[in-house]
C-alpha cells in the first residue's frame, strides 16, 4: 500500500512543496464511502448518496473506466502501476 509518507517523498523529489496534514485541520473535507459510484475528484460535492463512493484522480479514473474496474482493490492496483 502507498503511504502518505511515500506520496510526500515523491512530490518533494519532484520539487513540489508538500506536507502531511491532519484531517482535523482541513474542515472542508467531504467524507466518502467505499460503496457507491467511483468518480473523479473534481471538487464538486453531491448530496446524492450514490455519488458518495471512492474518489480518484482524473487520469486514474480514466484508466479504471477503460478497464472496467469498479472496486477499490482494482483502483489501488492501477495507482500502484
Gaussian input, Z-matrix of N, CA and C with variables (Angstrom, degrees):
# hf/3-21g

backbone

0 1
 N
 C     1     B1
 C     2     B2     1     A1
 N     3     B3     2     A2     1     D1
 C     4     B4     3     A3     2     D2
 C     5     B5     4     A4     3     D3
 N     6     B6     5     A5     4     D4
 C     7     B7     6     A6     5     D5
 C     8     B8     7     A7     6     D6
 N     9     B9     8     A8     7     D7
 C    10    B10     9     A9     8     D8
 C    11    B11    10    A10     9     D9
 N    12    B12    11    A11    10    D10
 C    13    B13    12    A12    11    D11
 C    14    B14    13    A13    12    D12
 N    15    B15    14    A14    13    D13
 C    16    B16    15    A15    14    D14
 C    17    B17    16    A16    15    D15
 N    18    B18    17    A17    16    D16
 C    19    B19    18    A18    17    D17
 C    20    B20    19    A19    18    D18
 N    21    B21    20    A20    19    D19
 C    22    B22    21    A21    20    D20
 C    23    B23    22    A22    21    D21
 N    24    B24    23    A23    22    D22
 C    25    B25    24    A24    23    D23
 C    26    B26    25    A25    24    D24
 N    27    B27    26    A26    25    D25
 C    28    B28    27    A27    26    D26
 C    29    B29    28    A28    27    D27
 N    30    B30    29    A29    28    D28
 C    31    B31    30    A30    29    D29
 C    32    B32    31    A31    30    D30
 N    33    B33    32    A32    31    D31
 C    34    B34    33    A33    32    D32
 C    35    B35    34    A34    33    D33
 N    36    B36    35    A35    34    D34
 C    37    B37    36    A36    35    D35
 C    38    B38    37    A37    36    D36
 N    39    B39    38    A38    37    D37
 C    40    B40    39    A39    38    D38
 C    41    B41    40    A40    39    D39
 N    42    B42    41    A41    40    D40
 C    43    B43    42    A42    41    D41
 C    44    B44    43    A43    42    D42
 N    45    B45    44    A44    43    D43
 C    46    B46    45    A45    44    D44
 C    47    B47    46    A46    45    D45
 N    48    B48    47    A47    46    D46
 C    49    B49    48    A48    47    D47
 C    50    B50    49    A49    48    D48
 N    51    B51    50    A50    49    D49
 C    52    B52    51    A51    50    D50
 C    53    B53    52    A52    51    D51
 N    54    B54    53    A53    52    D52
 C    55    B55    54    A54    53    D53
 C    56    B56    55    A55    54    D54
 N    57    B57    56    A56    55    D55
 C    58    B58    57    A57    56    D56
 C    59    B59    58    A58    57    D57
 N    60    B60    59    A59    58    D58
 C    61    B61    60    A60    59    D59
 C    62    B62    61    A61    60    D60
 N    63    B63    62    A62    61    D61
 C    64    B64    63    A63    62    D62
 C    65    B65    64    A64    63    D63
 N    66    B66    65    A65    64    D64
 C    67    B67    66    A66    65    D65
 C    68    B68    67    A67    66    D66
 N    69    B69    68    A68    67    D67
 C    70    B70    69    A69    68    D68
 C    71    B71    70    A70    69    D69
 N    72    B72    71    A71    70    D70
 C    73    B73    72    A72    71    D71
 C    74    B74    73    A73    72    D72
 N    75    B75    74    A74    73    D73
 C    76    B76    75    A75    74    D74
 C    77    B77    76    A76    75    D75
 N    78    B78    77    A77    76    D76
 C    79    B79    78    A78    77    D77
 C    80    B80    79    A79    78    D78
 N    81    B81    80    A80    79    D79
 C    82    B82    81    A81    80    D80
 C    83    B83    82    A82    81    D81
 N    84    B84    83    A83    82    D82
 C    85    B85    84    A84    83    D83
 C    86    B86    85    A85    84    D84
 N    87    B87    86    A86    85    D85
 C    88    B88    87    A87    86    D86
 C    89    B89    88    A88    87    D87
 N    90    B90    89    A89    88    D88
 C    91    B91    90    A90    89    D89
 C    92    B92    91    A91    90    D90
 N    93    B93    92    A92    91    D91
 C    94    B94    93    A93    92    D92
 C    95    B95    94    A94    93    D93
 N    96    B96    95    A95    94    D94
 C    97    B97    96    A96    95    D95
 C    98    B98    97    A97    96    D96
 N    99    B99    98    A98    97    D97
 C   100   B100    99    A99    98    D98
 C   101   B101   100   A100    99    D99
 N   102   B102   101   A101   100   D100
 C   103   B103   102   A102   101   D101
 C   104   B104   103   A103   102   D102
 N   105   B105   104   A104   103   D103
 C   106   B106   105   A105   104   D104
 C   107   B107   106   A106   105   D105
 N   108   B108   107   A107   106   D106
 C   109   B109   108   A108   107   D107
 C   110   B110   109   A109   108   D108
 N   111   B111   110   A110   109   D109
 C   112   B112   111   A111   110   D110
 C   113   B113   112   A112   111   D111
 N   114   B114   113   A113   112   D112
 C   115   B115   114   A114   113   D113
 C   116   B116   115   A115   114   D114
 N   117   B117   116   A116   115   D115
 C   118   B118   117   A117   116   D116
 C   119   B119   118   A118   117   D117
 N   120   B120   119   A119   118   D118
 C   121   B121   120   A120   119   D119
 C   122   B122   121   A121   120   D120
 N   123   B123   122   A122   121   D121
 C   124   B124   123   A123   122   D122
 C   125   B125   124   A124   123   D123
 N   126   B126   125   A125   124   D124
 C   127   B127   126   A126   125   D125
 C   128   B128   127   A127   126   D126
 N   129   B129   128   A128   127   D127
 C   130   B130   129   A129   128   D128
 C   131   B131   130   A130   129   D129
 N   132   B132   131   A131   130   D130
 C   133   B133   132   A132   131   D131
 C   134   B134   133   A133   132   D132
 N   135   B135   134   A134   133   D133
 C   136   B136   135   A135   134   D134
 C   137   B137   136   A136   135   D135
 N   138   B138   137   A137   136   D136
 C   139   B139   138   A138   137   D137
 C   140   B140   139   A139   138   D138
 N   141   B141   140   A140   139   D139
 C   142   B142   141   A141   140   D140
 C   143   B143   142   A142   141   D141
 N   144   B144   143   A143   142   D142
 C   145   B145   144   A144   143   D143
 C   146   B146   145   A145   144   D144
 N   147   B147   146   A146   145   D145
 C   148   B148   147   A147   146   D146
 C   149   B149   148   A148   147   D147
 N   150   B150   149   A149   148   D148
 C   151   B151   150   A150   149   D149
 C   152   B152   151   A151   150   D150
 N   153   B153   152   A152   151   D151
 C   154   B154   153   A153   152   D152
 C   155   B155   154   A154   153   D153
 N   156   B156   155   A155   154   D154
 C   157   B157   156   A156   155   D155
 C   158   B158   157   A157   156   D156
 N   159   B159   158   A158   157   D157
 C   160   B160   159   A159   158   D158
 C   161   B161   160   A160   159   D159
 N   162   B162   161   A161   160   D160
 C   163   B163   162   A162   161   D161
 C   164   B164   163   A163   162   D162
 N   165   B165   164   A164   163   D163
 C   166   B166   165   A165   164   D164
 C   167   B167   166   A166   165   D165
 N   168   B168   167   A167   166   D166
 C   169   B169   168   A168   167   D167
 C   170   B170   169   A169   168   D168
 N   171   B171   170   A170   169   D169
 C   172   B172   171   A171   170   D170
 C   173   B173   172   A172   171   D171
 N   174   B174   173   A173   172   D172
 C   175   B175   174   A174   173   D173
 C   176   B176   175   A175   174   D174
 N   177   B177   176   A176   175   D175
 C   178   B178   177   A177   176   D176
 C   179   B179   178   A178   177   D177
 N   180   B180   179   A179   178   D178
 C   181   B181   180   A180   179   D179
 C   182   B182   181   A181   180   D180
 N   183   B183   182   A182   181   D181
 C   184   B184   183   A183   182   D182
 C   185   B185   184   A184   183   D183
 N   186   B186   185   A185   184   D184
 C   187   B187   186   A186   185   D185
 C   188   B188   187   A187   186   D186
 N   189   B189   188   A188   187   D187
 C   190   B190   189   A189   188   D188
 C   191   B191   190   A190   189   D189
 N   192   B192   191   A191   190   D190
 C   193   B193   192   A192   191   D191
 C   194   B194   193   A193   192   D192
 N   195   B195   194   A194   193   D193
 C   196   B196   195   A195   194   D194
 C   197   B197   196   A196   195   D195
 N   198   B198   197   A197   196   D196
 C   199   B199   198   A198   197   D197
 C   200   B200   199   A199   198   D198
 N   201   B201   200   A200   199   D199
 C   202   B202   201   A201   200   D200
 C   203   B203   202   A202   201   D201
 N   204   B204   203   A203   202   D202
 C   205   B205   204   A204   203   D203
 C   206   B206   205   A205   204   D204
 N   207   B207   206   A206   205   D205
 C   208   B208   207   A207   206   D206
 C   209   B209   208   A208   207   D207
 N   210   B210   209   A209   208   D208
 C   211   B211   210   A210   209   D209
 C   212   B212   211   A211   210   D210
 N   213   B213   212   A212   211   D211
 C   214   B214   213   A213   212   D212
 C   215   B215   214   A214   213   D213
 N   216   B216   215   A215   214   D214
 C   217   B217   216   A216   215   D215
 C   218   B218   217   A217   216   D216
 N   219   B219   218   A218   217   D217
 C   220   B220   219   A219   218   D218
 C   221   B221   220   A220   219   D219
 N   222   B222   221   A221   220   D220
 C   223   B223   222   A222   221   D221
 C   224   B224   223   A223   222   D222
 N   225   B225   224   A224   223   D223
 C   226   B226   225   A225   224   D224
 C   227   B227   226   A226   225   D225
 N   228   B228   227   A227   226   D226
 C   229   B229   228   A228   227   D227
 C   230   B230   229   A229   228   D228
 N   231   B231   230   A230   229   D229
 C   232   B232   231   A231   230   D230
 C   233   B233   232   A232   231   D231
 N   234   B234   233   A233   232   D232
 C   235   B235   234   A234   233   D233
 C   236   B236   235   A235   234   D234
 N   237   B237   236   A236   235   D235
 C   238   B238   237   A237   236   D236
 C   239   B239   238   A238   237   D237
 N   240   B240   239   A239   238   D238
 C   241   B241   240   A240   239   D239
 C   242   B242   241   A241   240   D240

   B1=1.4508
   B2=1.5280
   B3=1.2895
   B4=1.4562
   B5=1.5277
   B6=1.3188
   B7=1.4677
   B8=1.5256
   B9=1.3062
   B10=1.4683
   B11=1.5238
   B12=1.3189
   B13=1.4707
   B14=1.5278
   B15=1.3458
   B16=1.4733
   B17=1.5306
   B18=1.3069
   B19=1.4690
   B20=1.5202
   B21=1.3278
   B22=1.4623
   B23=1.5272
   B24=1.3391
   B25=1.4728
   B26=1.5355
   B27=1.3177
   B28=1.4679
   B29=1.5224
   B30=1.3166
   B31=1.4665
   B32=1.5259
   B33=1.3300
   B34=1.4602
   B35=1.5321
   B36=1.3237
   B37=1.4680
   B38=1.5278
   B39=1.3253
   B40=1.4661
   B41=1.5263
   B42=1.3318
   B43=1.4633
   B44=1.5240
   B45=1.3187
   B46=1.4529
   B47=1.5256
   B48=1.3092
   B49=1.4589
   B50=1.5232
   B51=1.3183
   B52=1.4604
   B53=1.5182
   B54=1.3131
   B55=1.4548
   B56=1.5172
   B57=1.2994
   B58=1.4584
   B59=1.5195
   B60=1.3191
   B61=1.4644
   B62=1.5226
   B63=1.3097
   B64=1.4594
   B65=1.5219
   B66=1.3066
   B67=1.4566
   B68=1.5296
   B69=1.3207
   B70=1.4644
   B71=1.5227
   B72=1.3367
   B73=1.4729
   B74=1.5266
   B75=1.3432
   B76=1.4678
   B77=1.5310
   B78=1.3227
   B79=1.4584
   B80=1.5271
   B81=1.3195
   B82=1.4692
   B83=1.5228
   B84=1.3424
   B85=1.4616
   B86=1.5238
   B87=1.3106
   B88=1.4542
   B89=1.5220
   B90=1.3180
   B91=1.4638
   B92=1.5222
   B93=1.3133
   B94=1.4522
   B95=1.5165
   B96=1.2921
   B97=1.4565
   B98=1.5282
   B99=1.3244
   B100=1.4676
   B101=1.5294
   B102=1.3142
   B103=1.4627
   B104=1.5194
   B105=1.3011
   B106=1.4543
   B107=1.5164
   B108=1.3052
   B109=1.4548
   B110=1.5202
   B111=1.3335
   B112=1.4625
   B113=1.5248
   B114=1.3098
   B115=1.4570
   B116=1.5116
   B117=1.3091
   B118=1.4558
   B119=1.5281
   B120=1.3118
   B121=1.4630
   B122=1.5187
   B123=1.3093
   B124=1.4639
   B125=1.5165
   B126=1.3140
   B127=1.4579
   B128=1.5107
   B129=1.3222
   B130=1.4603
   B131=1.5209
   B132=1.3168
   B133=1.4561
   B134=1.5335
   B135=1.3002
   B136=1.4572
   B137=1.5155
   B138=1.3233
   B139=1.4652
   B140=1.5321
   B141=1.3218
   B142=1.4574
   B143=1.5249
   B144=1.3239
   B145=1.4613
   B146=1.5234
   B147=1.3174
   B148=1.4503
   B149=1.5102
   B150=1.3300
   B151=1.4656
   B152=1.5244
   B153=1.3187
   B154=1.4602
   B155=1.5292
   B156=1.3225
   B157=1.4534
   B158=1.5144
   B159=1.3283
   B160=1.4671
   B161=1.5296
   B162=1.3068
   B163=1.4683
   B164=1.5184
   B165=1.3120
   B166=1.4593
   B167=1.5107
   B168=1.3198
   B169=1.4572
   B170=1.5183
   B171=1.3252
   B172=1.4611
   B173=1.5120
   B174=1.3359
   B175=1.4636
   B176=1.5105
   B177=1.3199
   B178=1.4650
   B179=1.5236
   B180=1.3117
   B181=1.4680
   B182=1.5286
   B183=1.3296
   B184=1.4640
   B185=1.5309
   B186=1.3338
   B187=1.4729
   B188=1.5246
   B189=1.3244
   B190=1.4687
   B191=1.5277
   B192=1.3077
   B193=1.4584
   B194=1.5223
   B195=1.3290
   B196=1.4604
   B197=1.5229
   B198=1.3204
   B199=1.4644
   B200=1.5258
   B201=1.2962
   B202=1.4584
   B203=1.5169
   B204=1.3252
   B205=1.4661
   B206=1.5230
   B207=1.3176
   B208=1.4658
   B209=1.5199
   B210=1.3301
   B211=1.4593
   B212=1.5318
   B213=1.3250
   B214=1.4595
   B215=1.5252
   B216=1.3346
   B217=1.4675
   B218=1.5182
   B219=1.3278
   B220=1.4582
   B221=1.5107
   B222=1.3238
   B223=1.4629
   B224=1.5204
   B225=1.3194
   B226=1.4789
   B227=1.5243
   B228=1.3364
   B229=1.4613
   B230=1.5255
   B231=1.3096
   B232=1.4660
   B233=1.5289
   B234=1.3073
   B235=1.4672
   B236=1.5338
   B237=1.3242
   B238=1.4690
   B239=1.5324
   B240=1.3321
   B241=1.4533
   B242=1.5180
   A1=109.14
   A2=116.56
   A3=121.97
   A4=108.55
   A5=116.74
   A6=120.44
   A7=110.83
   A8=115.50
   A9=120.58
   A10=110.23
   A11=116.02
   A12=120.58
   A13=110.96
   A14=117.00
   A15=120.92
   A16=110.40
   A17=115.84
   A18=120.51
   A19=110.40
   A20=116.53
   A21=120.95
   A22=110.83
   A23=117.35
   A24=120.92
   A25=111.46
   A26=117.20
   A27=120.52
   A28=110.68
   A29=116.93
   A30=119.83
   A31=111.62
   A32=116.90
   A33=121.21
   A34=109.85
   A35=117.59
   A36=120.93
   A37=111.52
   A38=116.66
   A39=121.57
   A40=111.48
   A41=115.35
   A42=124.20
   A43=113.65
   A44=116.95
   A45=121.33
   A46=107.97
   A47=116.32
   A48=120.75
   A49=105.95
   A50=116.74
   A51=120.48
   A52=110.22
   A53=115.87
   A54=121.66
   A55=109.04
   A56=115.79
   A57=122.03
   A58=107.05
   A59=116.11
   A60=120.36
   A61=109.39
   A62=115.35
   A63=121.34
   A64=109.60
   A65=116.42
   A66=121.58
   A67=111.51
   A68=117.05
   A69=121.18
   A70=112.96
   A71=117.34
   A72=119.83
   A73=112.59
   A74=117.52
   A75=121.51
   A76=107.57
   A77=116.95
   A78=120.10
   A79=114.55
   A80=118.53
   A81=120.66
   A82=113.43
   A83=119.01
   A84=120.14
   A85=110.37
   A86=115.39
   A87=121.23
   A88=107.61
   A89=116.69
   A90=120.79
   A91=109.99
   A92=116.14
   A93=121.45
   A94=110.00
   A95=115.57
   A96=122.78
   A97=108.88
   A98=118.38
   A99=119.15
   A100=111.74
   A101=117.86
   A102=123.45
   A103=108.77
   A104=117.73
   A105=121.40
   A106=110.96
   A107=117.22
   A108=122.69
   A109=111.61
   A110=116.09
   A111=120.17
   A112=106.42
   A113=117.01
   A114=119.57
   A115=109.88
   A116=115.11
   A117=122.61
   A118=109.84
   A119=115.47
   A120=120.89
   A121=107.01
   A122=116.59
   A123=118.90
   A124=112.32
   A125=116.52
   A126=119.81
   A127=114.66
   A128=118.64
   A129=119.84
   A130=109.67
   A131=117.93
   A132=119.42
   A133=110.37
   A134=116.57
   A135=122.04
   A136=108.79
   A137=116.13
   A138=119.07
   A139=111.01
   A140=117.06
   A141=121.60
   A142=108.62
   A143=117.90
   A144=120.60
   A145=112.68
   A146=119.14
   A147=121.65
   A148=113.66
   A149=117.10
   A150=122.03
   A151=111.70
   A152=116.71
   A153=122.12
   A154=111.63
   A155=116.63
   A156=121.02
   A157=112.54
   A158=116.27
   A159=121.61
   A160=111.61
   A161=116.70
   A162=122.01
   A163=108.44
   A164=116.93
   A165=120.79
   A166=110.44
   A167=115.99
   A168=120.65
   A169=108.96
   A170=116.88
   A171=121.60
   A172=114.07
   A173=117.97
   A174=120.67
   A175=112.08
   A176=116.74
   A177=121.50
   A178=109.34
   A179=115.98
   A180=121.27
   A181=110.29
   A182=116.68
   A183=120.84
   A184=110.98
   A185=116.88
   A186=120.56
   A187=109.61
   A188=116.32
   A189=120.21
   A190=110.73
   A191=117.13
   A192=121.16
   A193=111.09
   A194=116.49
   A195=120.25
   A196=112.66
   A197=117.77
   A198=121.60
   A199=112.62
   A200=116.93
   A201=119.78
   A202=113.47
   A203=117.03
   A204=121.89
   A205=108.43
   A206=115.82
   A207=119.64
   A208=113.65
   A209=117.66
   A210=118.49
   A211=110.87
   A212=115.25
   A213=121.24
   A214=111.25
   A215=117.59
   A216=120.83
   A217=111.63
   A218=116.92
   A219=120.62
   A220=111.97
   A221=116.31
   A222=121.56
   A223=110.33
   A224=117.02
   A225=120.78
   A226=110.73
   A227=117.36
   A228=120.20
   A229=111.80
   A230=117.59
   A231=120.75
   A232=109.71
   A233=117.51
   A234=120.87
   A235=109.95
   A236=117.19
   A237=120.56
   A238=111.99
   A239=118.29
   A240=121.32
   A241=109.78
   D1=143.43
   D2=178.50
   D3=-84.67
   D4=126.70
   D5=-179.23
   D6=-93.81
   D7=166.81
   D8=175.73
   D9=-60.58
   D10=-36.39
   D11=179.26
   D12=-65.65
   D13=-37.97
   D14=176.97
   D15=-61.13
   D16=-46.23
   D17=-179.91
   D18=-63.35
   D19=-42.69
   D20=178.83
   D21=-58.95
   D22=-46.32
   D23=179.75
   D24=-59.48
   D25=-42.95
   D26=-179.97
   D27=-64.08
   D28=-45.18
   D29=-179.38
   D30=-63.27
   D31=-44.73
   D32=179.68
   D33=-64.17
   D34=-39.42
   D35=177.92
   D36=-62.66
   D37=-25.79
   D38=178.21
   D39=-93.75
   D40=13.73
   D41=176.46
   D42=67.58
   D43=28.08
   D44=171.93
   D45=-85.82
   D46=155.07
   D47=169.75
   D48=-93.40
   D49=117.93
   D50=-175.75
   D51=-143.35
   D52=153.28
   D53=176.04
   D54=-152.21
   D55=157.86
   D56=175.34
   D57=-95.36
   D58=127.90
   D59=-179.99
   D60=-119.14
   D61=157.07
   D62=177.47
   D63=-81.68
   D64=145.00
   D65=179.83
   D66=-54.51
   D67=-36.67
   D68=-177.65
   D69=-64.78
   D70=-18.87
   D71=-179.73
   D72=-92.00
   D73=2.04
   D74=-179.59
   D75=-127.50
   D76=84.83
   D77=-173.30
   D78=-68.81
   D79=-16.46
   D80=-175.93
   D81=-84.84
   D82=2.14
   D83=179.55
   D84=-64.61
   D85=140.59
   D86=177.53
   D87=-106.13
   D88=123.66
   D89=-179.13
   D90=-68.81
   D91=141.11
   D92=178.26
   D93=-122.99
   D94=171.72
   D95=-178.05
   D96=-120.61
   D97=152.00
   D98=175.00
   D99=-74.29
   D100=-1.49
   D101=-179.58
   D102=-110.76
   D103=167.30
   D104=179.59
   D105=93.67
   D106=-173.92
   D107=-177.08
   D108=-74.46
   D109=137.85
   D110=172.41
   D111=-82.01
   D112=139.41
   D113=177.76
   D114=-146.23
   D115=166.22
   D116=-179.58
   D117=-72.15
   D118=143.49
   D119=174.72
   D120=-78.34
   D121=107.33
   D122=-178.59
   D123=-132.43
   D124=9.01
   D125=175.38
   D126=84.66
   D127=-1.07
   D128=-179.93
   D129=-96.78
   D130=106.67
   D131=178.49
   D132=-71.60
   D133=157.09
   D134=177.10
   D135=-134.97
   D136=139.82
   D137=176.85
   D138=-92.88
   D139=5.62
   D140=176.42
   D141=-81.68
   D142=118.61
   D143=-173.72
   D144=-59.67
   D145=-29.72
   D146=178.40
   D147=-66.13
   D148=-19.15
   D149=179.33
   D150=-92.64
   D151=7.88
   D152=-177.55
   D153=-90.85
   D154=28.17
   D155=-177.56
   D156=-89.44
   D157=-169.39
   D158=-178.88
   D159=-57.62
   D160=145.29
   D161=178.55
   D162=-113.00
   D163=149.64
   D164=179.78
   D165=-146.07
   D166=162.86
   D167=173.85
   D168=-66.64
   D169=151.45
   D170=-175.95
   D171=-54.07
   D172=-44.93
   D173=-179.08
   D174=-65.03
   D175=-40.69
   D176=177.63
   D177=-66.36
   D178=-40.97
   D179=178.17
   D180=-60.21
   D181=-42.64
   D182=-179.68
   D183=-62.65
   D184=-44.57
   D185=178.55
   D186=-62.24
   D187=-46.24
   D188=-179.26
   D189=-60.29
   D190=-43.50
   D191=179.92
   D192=-62.34
   D193=-45.34
   D194=-179.41
   D195=-66.05
   D196=-28.29
   D197=-179.97
   D198=-92.34
   D199=-5.34
   D200=-178.48
   D201=75.55
   D202=20.94
   D203=179.34
   D204=-75.41
   D205=126.92
   D206=-177.16
   D207=-129.74
   D208=12.77
   D209=179.68
   D210=-131.42
   D211=163.69
   D212=-177.24
   D213=-62.64
   D214=-38.43
   D215=178.99
   D216=-59.83
   D217=-43.81
   D218=178.11
   D219=-65.16
   D220=-37.56
   D221=177.51
   D222=-64.10
   D223=-43.36
   D224=178.08
   D225=-60.60
   D226=-39.88
   D227=178.67
   D228=-63.08
   D229=-39.80
   D230=178.12
   D231=-64.91
   D232=-42.63
   D233=179.67
   D234=-61.99
   D235=-38.94
   D236=179.89
   D237=-64.93
   D238=-27.92
   D239=177.69
   D240=-60.69

